[in-house]
Amino acid sequence: MRHRARIGIPLTLALALATTGCSTTTGDHAPKGEPAARTAALDSCGRQLSLDRPPQRAVALDQTSTETLLELGLQDRMAGTANLKTKIPEQYRAAYAKVPVIAPKIATGEQLRAAAPDFVVAGSSDLYTKDRAGTREELAALGVPTFVSAVDCPQQNEAGKTPFELLFSDYEQLGKAFGSEERAARLAQEQRAAVARAGESASGATARGGKQPTVVFLYSVFNGMPYVAGRTGLPSEMSRIVGAKNAFDDVAEDWPEVSWEEVARRDPDFIVIGDLGERGRPGDSAAEKRATMAAEPVVSKLAAVRENRIIEVPGIELDPSVRSVHALGLLAAGMKDLGHAR
């Protein structure tokens, strides 16, 4: 359920927030070796942002944005985080412990304003609504710049850019905003190399009869119905990189609900299960999804199910994040194990 929040802002709080957004400190907490105060201009989902100094009180509205900022070493300049879906990975836990949690789920406008941010980051534009953190226009009126991942705004970006390239552009834009260009560029370079390795390791992918292997990405099961990756989600790009074809590439949605009969009709060569067990909803864990498929009259007859041609990956990594290259690597390795790649 969404939190319904009043948008009315007390004048004193609005003034304090606007002052925070416009006059943060300069470079005392900047990463070593990085520039301090300077003007940074960036474009985020069609909105031009101009920062006269690196943010010192950033708030991340979701886990993916939080982990990106932590990967860039910016925990000391974060005033809050929200909407944790799964456990924070071991490599980020010490840094995450330094960041205040302003909301365990989706942050309301009141919770965000109480953190007095000077910069707000979100992985998707739907977190900036009146009944959530407030619209980007409302926050801009208070002098608070807002950033949205380029992956959630592809129409605003250069035509032909892949989801991974849009993700890497996020790192570079955020590095520019925080004066951490070198670290952001290094991260983008490392992940570009990981994408290239995944493509190379799965070269020459084949399936039955020498055809291109097909895959179904099973993200969740809700009320007994499967939600799979459609054409617009990151898994379709993952499939392309490793030489497979997303069986639901004809559906122009990220995670459409389909029927088990339709999954069976498409008869994929293998299935990728997103393990969301930590989220705690019925049907989220990999074990539950396996059990559901084994019990389904039509799906249980598929060769992919009968022969255990299944690859498990962390579900959160199937949505664009700093951890998505890890899922891509698991996909490439799994295809080799199944004999679909050399």
C-alpha positions as CSV (number, residue, x, y, z in Angstrom):
1,M,0.0,0.0,0.0
2,R,1.2,3.5,-0.7
3,H,1.6,6.0,2.0
4,R,-0.7,9.0,1.5
5,A,1.1,12.2,2.6
6,R,0.0,15.8,3.0
7,I,2.0,18.1,0.9
8,G,1.5,21.2,2.9
9,I,4.9,22.5,4.1
10,P,5.3,24.7,7.2
11,L,7.0,28.0,6.2
12,T,9.9,27.7,8.6
13,L,10.6,24.1,7.4
14,A,10.3,25.1,3.8
15,L,12.8,28.0,4.3
16,A,15.2,25.8,6.2
17,L,15.0,23.2,3.4
18,A,15.5,25.7,0.7
19,T,18.5,27.2,2.5
20,T,19.9,23.7,2.9
21,G,19.6,23.0,-0.7
22,C,21.2,26.3,-1.9
23,S,24.1,26.7,0.6
24,T,25.6,23.4,1.6
25,T,29.2,23.4,2.7
26,T,31.9,23.2,0.1
27,G,34.7,20.6,0.2
28,D,35.4,19.6,3.7
29,H,34.0,16.1,3.2
30,A,34.9,15.6,-0.5
31,P,36.7,12.3,-1.2
32,K,40.5,12.7,-1.1
33,G,42.0,13.7,-4.4
34,E,38.7,15.0,-5.8
35,P,37.7,18.6,-6.5
36,A,35.8,20.5,-3.9
37,A,33.6,23.5,-4.6
38,R,32.7,24.1,-8.3
39,T,29.7,24.4,-10.5
40,A,28.4,21.1,-11.9
41,A,25.7,21.1,-14.7
42,L,24.0,17.8,-15.4
43,D,20.9,16.6,-17.1
44,S,18.6,14.2,-15.3
45,C,15.5,12.9,-17.1
46,G,14.9,16.1,-19.0
47,R,15.7,18.4,-16.1
48,Q,18.7,20.6,-16.1
49,L,20.5,20.7,-12.8
50,S,23.1,23.2,-11.7
51,L,25.0,22.6,-8.5
52,D,27.3,25.2,-7.2
53,R,28.9,22.8,-4.8
54,P,28.9,19.0,-4.1
55,P,25.9,17.8,-2.1
56,Q,26.5,17.2,1.6
57,R,23.0,15.9,2.6
58,A,21.9,13.6,-0.1
59,V,18.9,11.3,0.3
60,A,18.4,8.1,-1.7
61,L,14.8,7.1,-2.1
62,D,15.4,3.5,-2.9
63,Q,17.9,0.7,-2.4
64,T,19.4,0.8,-5.8
65,S,20.2,4.5,-5.5
66,T,21.6,3.9,-2.0
67,E,23.9,1.2,-3.1
68,T,25.2,3.3,-6.1
69,L,26.1,6.1,-3.7
70,L,27.7,3.7,-1.3
71,E,29.7,2.1,-4.2
72,L,30.9,5.6,-5.0
73,G,32.1,6.1,-1.3
74,L,29.6,8.8,-0.6
75,Q,28.1,7.5,2.7
76,D,29.4,10.5,4.7
77,R,27.4,12.8,2.5
78,M,24.1,11.0,2.8
79,A,21.4,12.3,5.1
80,G,19.1,9.4,4.5
81,T,18.0,6.3,2.8
82,A,14.6,4.6,2.3
83,N,12.8,1.6,0.8
84,L,15.1,-1.3,1.6
85,K,13.8,-4.4,-0.3
86,T,16.5,-6.9,0.6
87,K,19.5,-7.2,2.9
88,I,22.3,-4.8,2.1
89,P,25.2,-6.9,0.7
90,E,28.2,-7.5,2.9
91,Q,30.5,-5.1,1.0
92,Y,28.2,-2.2,1.8
93,R,27.0,-2.9,5.3
94,A,29.6,-0.9,7.2
95,A,29.0,2.1,5.0
96,Y,25.2,1.7,5.1
97,A,25.3,1.7,8.9
98,K,26.4,5.3,8.8
99,V,23.4,6.5,6.9
100,P,20.1,7.4,8.7
101,V,17.0,5.4,7.5
102,I,14.3,8.0,7.0
103,A,11.7,5.3,6.0
104,P,11.8,1.5,6.0
105,K,9.5,1.5,2.9
106,I,8.7,4.3,0.4
107,A,9.4,7.7,1.9
108,T,6.6,10.3,2.3
109,G,7.1,14.0,1.7
110,E,7.2,14.6,5.5
111,Q,9.9,12.0,6.0
112,L,12.0,13.4,3.2
113,R,11.7,17.0,4.3
114,A,12.6,16.1,7.9
115,A,16.0,14.9,6.6
116,A,16.7,18.4,5.2
117,P,18.3,17.1,1.9
118,D,20.3,19.2,-0.5
119,F,20.1,16.5,-3.2
120,V,17.7,13.6,-3.8
121,V,18.4,10.5,-5.9
122,A,15.9,7.9,-7.1
123,G,16.1,4.9,-9.4
124,S,12.6,5.5,-10.8
125,S,10.5,8.6,-11.4
126,D,7.4,7.1,-9.7
127,L,9.0,7.8,-6.3
128,Y,8.5,11.6,-7.0
129,T,4.7,11.9,-6.7
130,K,2.5,13.9,-4.5
131,D,1.6,10.9,-2.4
132,R,5.2,9.8,-2.0
133,A,8.3,12.1,-1.7
134,G,6.7,15.0,-3.6
135,T,7.0,15.9,-7.2
136,R,10.3,17.1,-8.7
137,E,8.7,20.5,-9.4
138,E,7.7,20.8,-5.7
139,L,11.2,20.0,-4.5
140,A,12.8,22.2,-7.1
141,A,10.7,25.1,-5.8
142,L,12.4,24.5,-2.4
143,G,15.8,24.6,-4.0
144,V,16.4,20.8,-3.8
145,P,17.7,19.2,-7.0
146,T,16.4,15.8,-7.8
147,F,18.0,13.0,-9.8
148,V,16.3,10.1,-11.6
149,S,18.2,7.2,-13.1
150,A,18.5,7.5,-16.9
151,V,17.4,3.8,-17.2
152,D,13.9,4.9,-16.1
153,C,13.9,7.8,-18.6
154,P,15.2,6.3,-21.9
155,Q,13.1,8.7,-24.0
156,Q,15.2,11.5,-22.7
157,N,18.5,10.0,-23.6
158,E,20.5,9.3,-26.7
159,A,18.7,6.9,-29.0
160,G,20.3,3.5,-29.2
161,K,21.9,3.5,-25.7
162,T,21.6,0.1,-24.0
163,P,20.2,-0.1,-20.4
164,F,23.7,-0.9,-19.1
165,E,25.1,2.2,-20.9
166,L,22.3,4.3,-19.3
167,L,23.2,2.8,-15.9
168,F,26.9,3.7,-16.4
169,S,25.9,7.2,-17.4
170,D,24.2,7.5,-14.0
171,Y,27.5,6.7,-12.3
172,E,29.2,9.4,-14.3
173,Q,26.5,12.0,-13.8
174,L,26.5,11.3,-10.0
175,G,30.3,11.5,-10.0
176,K,30.0,14.9,-11.6
177,A,27.5,16.1,-9.1
178,F,29.5,15.0,-6.1
179,G,32.9,15.8,-7.4
180,S,33.9,12.1,-7.6
181,E,34.4,11.9,-11.3
182,E,37.5,9.6,-11.1
183,R,35.8,7.0,-8.9
184,A,32.6,7.1,-11.0
185,A,34.6,6.7,-14.2
186,R,36.5,3.8,-12.7
187,L,33.3,2.1,-11.7
188,A,31.8,2.5,-15.1
189,Q,35.0,1.2,-16.7
190,E,35.0,-1.9,-14.5
191,Q,31.4,-2.7,-15.2
192,R,31.8,-2.2,-18.9
193,A,34.6,-4.8,-18.8
194,A,32.3,-7.1,-16.8
195,V,29.6,-6.8,-19.5
196,A,32.2,-7.5,-22.2
197,R,33.4,-10.6,-20.3
198,A,29.9,-12.0,-20.0
199,G,29.4,-11.6,-23.7
200,E,32.7,-13.3,-24.5
201,S,32.2,-16.2,-22.1
202,A,28.8,-17.0,-23.6
203,S,29.8,-16.6,-27.2
204,G,28.4,-19.1,-29.7
205,A,25.3,-19.7,-27.6
206,T,23.2,-22.6,-29.1
207,A,20.2,-24.7,-28.1
208,R,18.2,-27.5,-29.6
209,G,18.9,-27.9,-33.3
210,G,21.6,-25.3,-33.2
211,K,19.1,-22.5,-32.7
212,Q,19.5,-19.5,-30.5
213,P,18.5,-20.5,-26.9
214,T,15.4,-18.9,-25.4
215,V,14.9,-18.0,-21.8
216,V,12.1,-17.0,-19.5
217,F,13.0,-14.7,-16.5
218,L,10.6,-15.5,-13.7
219,Y,10.6,-12.5,-11.4
220,S,7.7,-13.2,-9.0
221,V,4.6,-15.2,-8.5
222,F,1.7,-13.3,-7.1
223,N,-1.7,-14.9,-6.4
224,G,-0.5,-17.9,-8.3
225,M,0.3,-15.9,-11.5
226,P,3.8,-15.5,-12.9
227,Y,5.5,-12.2,-13.6
228,V,8.2,-12.4,-16.3
229,A,10.6,-10.1,-18.0
230,G,9.2,-8.3,-21.0
231,R,11.1,-6.5,-23.7
232,T,11.6,-3.2,-21.9
233,G,13.3,-4.6,-18.8
234,L,17.0,-5.2,-18.2
235,P,16.8,-9.0,-18.7
236,S,16.2,-8.6,-22.4
237,E,19.5,-6.8,-22.8
238,M,21.2,-9.4,-20.6
239,S,19.8,-12.0,-22.9
240,R,21.2,-10.2,-26.0
241,I,24.6,-9.9,-24.4
242,V,24.9,-13.6,-23.7
243,G,23.4,-14.7,-27.1
244,A,20.0,-15.8,-25.8
245,K,16.5,-14.5,-26.6
246,N,14.0,-13.5,-24.0
247,A,10.9,-15.6,-24.8
248,F,8.6,-12.6,-23.9
249,D,10.5,-10.1,-26.0
250,D,7.3,-9.2,-27.8
251,V,5.7,-7.7,-24.7
252,A,6.5,-4.0,-24.3
253,E,6.6,-4.1,-20.5
254,D,9.2,-4.5,-17.8
255,W,7.5,-7.3,-15.8
256,P,4.2,-8.3,-17.3
257,E,1.8,-10.7,-15.7
258,V,1.3,-13.7,-17.9
259,S,-0.3,-17.2,-17.6
260,W,1.5,-20.4,-16.9
261,E,-0.1,-21.7,-20.1
262,E,1.7,-19.0,-22.1
263,V,5.0,-19.8,-20.4
264,A,4.5,-23.4,-21.5
265,R,3.5,-22.4,-25.0
266,R,6.8,-20.5,-25.4
267,D,8.7,-23.6,-24.2
268,P,12.0,-21.9,-23.2
269,D,15.3,-23.7,-23.3
270,F,16.0,-22.6,-19.8
271,I,14.5,-20.5,-17.0
272,V,16.1,-17.8,-14.9
273,I,14.5,-17.4,-11.4
274,G,14.8,-14.2,-9.5
275,D,15.2,-15.1,-5.8
276,L,13.4,-12.5,-3.8
277,G,13.1,-14.5,-0.6
278,E,14.3,-11.7,1.6
279,R,11.4,-9.5,0.5
280,G,9.2,-12.0,2.4
281,R,6.1,-12.1,0.2
282,P,4.4,-15.4,-0.6
283,G,5.9,-17.0,-3.7
284,D,9.0,-14.8,-3.7
285,S,11.8,-17.3,-2.9
286,A,13.5,-19.4,-5.5
287,A,12.4,-22.5,-3.7
288,E,8.7,-21.5,-3.8
289,K,9.0,-20.7,-7.5
290,R,10.5,-24.1,-8.2
291,A,7.8,-25.8,-6.2
292,T,5.1,-23.8,-8.0
293,M,6.4,-24.8,-11.5
294,A,6.7,-28.4,-10.5
295,A,3.1,-28.4,-9.4
296,E,1.7,-26.6,-12.4
297,P,0.2,-29.2,-14.8
298,V,1.5,-27.6,-18.0
299,V,4.7,-26.0,-16.9
300,S,5.9,-29.1,-15.1
301,K,6.0,-30.9,-18.4
302,L,8.5,-28.5,-19.9
303,A,12.0,-29.9,-20.5
304,A,13.5,-26.8,-18.8
305,V,11.6,-27.8,-15.6
306,R,11.9,-31.6,-15.9
307,E,15.7,-31.4,-16.6
308,N,16.3,-28.6,-14.0
309,R,17.5,-26.2,-16.7
310,I,17.1,-23.4,-14.2
311,I,19.5,-20.6,-13.2
312,E,18.9,-18.7,-9.9
313,V,20.0,-15.1,-9.5
314,P,19.2,-12.5,-6.8
315,G,15.9,-10.9,-7.9
316,I,16.9,-7.4,-7.1
317,E,19.8,-7.6,-9.6
318,L,17.4,-8.1,-12.5
319,D,16.3,-4.5,-12.1
320,P,19.0,-1.9,-13.1
321,S,21.4,-1.4,-10.2
322,V,25.1,-1.3,-9.4
323,R,24.7,-5.1,-8.8
324,S,23.2,-6.0,-12.2
325,V,26.5,-7.0,-13.7
326,H,26.7,-9.7,-11.1
327,A,23.5,-11.2,-12.3
328,L,24.7,-10.9,-15.8
329,G,27.8,-12.9,-14.8
330,L,25.7,-15.6,-13.2
331,L,23.6,-15.8,-16.3
332,A,26.6,-16.3,-18.6
333,A,28.1,-18.9,-16.2
334,G,24.8,-20.7,-15.9
335,M,24.5,-20.9,-19.7
336,K,27.9,-22.5,-19.9
337,D,27.0,-25.0,-17.2
338,L,23.8,-25.9,-19.1
339,G,25.8,-26.4,-22.3
340,H,24.4,-23.4,-24.2
341,A,27.7,-21.7,-24.5
342,R,31.3,-22.7,-25.0
